[in-house]
Amino acid sequence: MIFDTNILIYADRGVASAKELIMNTQQRSISAVTYMEYVPFCRNKKELATFEKMLQVLQFTIHEIDHGISYHARQLVRQFALSHSMEMGDALIAATATAQNELLCSSNIKHFSQINGLMLDHYQPDEN
């Protein structure tokens, strides 16, 4: 399962169901885009080190962006930017999930629901 950036942020903020979801998933991955989106949420080098250690300990795969993913993301932006406000990061994450044939887990399914062929899991955080 590929986790969208928002799932990692929920887990970092202490949302128990997000932590449980990550811990109970056997094959964990993120797009390189998610890594790049998450790092600015770290307030210092210690938090960045903690994030990177978590990725290592939980054996997350980080999927790099290759030519095929870039091309597919460009097509998604062309198709959905004007009608659905598709942005670059979401297009790259969706294209990565499609290329890897993995389920994408996100709380923002409106960013992805219009994409044919994308396997999508809607995460809804618990109310704390």
N, C-alpha and C positions, 0 to 999 in steps of 0.2 A: 504494500500500500504506500502510495506517495502522499505525504502530509503537506497540505497547504501551510503557508506561513502562519496563518491565524491559529491553527491548532497548537503550534509550538508556543505562540504567545499566550494562549489560554493556559497551557500547562505551566509556563513560567510564572504566570500571575496566580497560580495556586488553584485553578479550577480542577477539582478532583476527577471529574469525568474525562477531561482531556488527558490528564496523567494516566488514568486507567486505560484509556483507549490506546495510548502509545505503548504502555507496558504490556498490554494484552495482544498486541499485533506482533506476529512472528517476523514477517519480512517488512522492515521499516526502511523507507527511503524518502528523500527530498530532491527537488531540483536544485541545481546550482543557484538558480534565481532565489529560492527560498533561503538558502544560506546568505546570499547577499542582501536580501530584504531583512533578515533577522539581526544580522550583526549591528546595524545602527541602533537597535533596541537595547543593546548592551551599554551600560553606563560607564564601564571602565574595562581595563584589560583582564581583571579578575573574572568579571562576568563573562567576557568573551572566552576565557580559558575554561570556565565551567560549562559553557555551551558546547565548546569543541570536545570536551571530555565526555559529556553526555552523548554526543553523536558517536564517539568512539566506543564507549562502554555498551551502548545499546545497539551497536553494530549497524548504524544507519548507512545505507548506500547513498552517495551523492551522485546524481546523474548529471554529467556535464552536458553542455549545449553543443550539439554538433550541427553540421550543415543541414541535415534533414529536419531536425527540430527547429532550427532557425527559419527554414523555408516554410514549414507548416505554420509556425507562429505568425509569420508575415501574412500568410493567407488568412489566418483567423482574424488578424487585425483588419485586413482589407475587407473581410466579410462582415465583421461585427462591431467595428469601432464606432461607426455612425449610428447604427441601429440599437446597439446594446452597451455602448461605452466600453468596449473591450480595450484594455490597456496592455502594454507590452509585457509586463511581468506575468499577468494572468495568462496571456496567450502562450508565453514560453513554458509556464508550468503545465498548462493543458496539453501543449504539444509534446512535452516530455512524458507525461502520463500516457498519452496515446502511443508514442514511439516505444515505450517500455511495456505496453499492454498491461498497465497496472491501474488499479482502482485509485482514484483521486479523492481524498477526504478533505472536505472544506466546510466551513460554516457559512461561506458566502456562495451558495450554489447559484445565485442569480448571475454571478460572474461567469458561470460555466454551463448552465443548463441548456443553452441553445446550441451547444457543440455536438453534432452528430458523431456517434462512435466513441465518445468519451464516457468511460465508466466512472460514475460519480456517487460518492457516499456523503450524505448530508449530516454533518455533525451539528448538534444543538447543545450548547453549553448548559449546565445545570444552573439554576438560579441560586446564587449565594447571597 
